[in-house]
Amino acid sequence: MADVVGILLAAGRGRRFDPQGQRNKLLQPLADGDVVAAASARHLLAALPRVIAVVRADDDATAALLAGAGCEVTRCADADTGMAASLVHGLRAAPQAAGWVVALADMPRVQPATIAALRQAVAEGADIAAPVHQGKRGNPVAFGRRHLPELLALSGDRGARGIVSNHPVNEVCVDDAGILLDIDTPTDL
């Protein structure tokens, strides 16, 4: 039986973090010593049986880190065209899944229980499920099979926002501020 698969988007350039491109934010240590992308991957893997990590074609360090964490790593040659290219690339690696939890590698504070709740929502029939903490919707977002054609047709840098905006969303209330916290600047570490 097909299950819900994690798609970990780790192919961005992180220009807000380091405009010169010298430091990959996904490889930076958090305050607890863990590495940003490794923490994100570990939390997904704690809640999902399979996680596909999408990295840039030239990012050997992130690919090795995520493979070592237990992710299936796939390299997206078109990653610089926008987030949609990475998402489509990841979905094509698991087209038979019952659904997908789409997570961002720069959000290492999302708890496994939140990811498990999104997986459960899709397994119980939600077409789109998004976490909500104290009235604010965050990431990751889960999609059921119904939206696969729309997801595969995405382009540009908006990711799946348009799909989420134009369809009903099953909001999953969570006690997890991590759904709102990403690493955009060095002070976010």
Secondary structure by P-SEA (a helix, b strand, c coil): cccbbbbbbccccccccccccccccccccccccccaaaaaaaaaaacccbbbbbbccccaaaaaaaaaaccbbbbbccccccaaaaaaaaaaaccccccccccccccccccaaaaaaaaaaaaacccbbbbbccccccccccccccaaaaaaaccccccaaaaaaacccbbbbbccccccccccccccc
